Amino acid sequence: MKSKIAMVTGASSGIGEATAERLATSGYKVYGTSRRGAQAGRRPFDILPLDVTSDESVEAAVGEVLRLHGRIDLLVNNAGFGVAPAAAEESSIDQARAIFDTNFFGIVRMTRAVVPFMRRHGSGRIINIGSVLGFLPMPYMALYSATKHAVAGYSESFDHELRTLGIRVSVVEPAYIKTPFDANVMAPDAPLDEYRELRAALDKRVKEVVEGADGPGVVAETVLKAAIAARPKLRYASGGVAGRLRLLRRFAPAGLVDSGIRKDLRLES
């Protein structure tokens, strides 16, 4: 395991930082990335500057790891951000593009940069951090849900393509996680008065739920499980809530799931 080289995007805090630390303590040589580069503090992994929305930045960071080691065995695509609870029509097209550019196309850029070298070695793992919102849409989180649906679809298709080459792709899907995610949440740029009260109430409800949620270590453990599995699965629910939601989505009647979502978020019928 000590010879394995891992890259984890968005590793300056939250899920990315916890994941990079867990992989490092398990024997991986880990390179975390951050748009701001190295931050103060002692970590068991190195930090590289990387903006997943920039082709040049992606090529530079991946090139640096390859220059040092000649290979990348594990890529964890975690970098991303969300939009504060808001109606779908409260985000402009420019904002929608910005969210997809990070949450989805950032994964595409990183994967395209790393896969050729994994193919050359005939092995590798790619783990994309998705969300339960990739299979269970949440009202007033339409754009974020859409990016995570895209991540899930991309991961499943790509896993089929790469499997015969010794490379596997998995998507880890947590529910609410208590992290500094709020620091990377974008407010809607086209707010409407019609949604103001509902938006405020929903924002309060989400913060209540997040306060009692699992910490990022739960996701880090799931990533490690997927990384070292002899036969990795395509999808990994991360945490008890995510596992229950996965079962509900699969087996419960659609009407029951629909009403449950609205009841939990205290939305009128």
PyMOL commands that set and color helices and strands:
alter all, ss='L'
color gray80, all
select helices_A, chain A and resi 14-25+55-69+88-90+93-103+105-121+132-134+142-165+180-184+193-211+217-228+240-251+254-264
alter helices_A, ss='H'
color red, helices_A
select strands_A, chain A and resi 5-8+29-34+46-49+74-77+82-83+124-129+167-174+185-186+235-238
alter strands_A, ss='S'
color yellow, strands_A
deselect
rebuild
show_as cartoon
